């Protein structure tokens, strides 16, 4: 029982800190976009901003589903792992 609650807290904290890190990094990149024009494509920066906005929206929808939805454990696990994959996709955008 304690392990389950601890695991949920760790997952929630990971999600929150990952979203904050992506938002802050994108904000800093946008702030210095003129200096970074030679290094980063402006279209790519706009994609990152859109991606972070979409992630924030999906986070609220996912939390609402987990709190008020009637999901069984297999759907919850599927939502969690697909969400983690989607979060980490942000860093793949840097490789473009």
Secondary structure, 3 states (H helix, E strand, C coil): CHHHHHHHHHHHHHHHHHHHHHHHHHHHHHHCCCCCCCCCCHHHHHHHHHHHHHHHHHHHHHHHHHHHCCCCHHHHHHHHHHHHHHHHHHHHHCCC
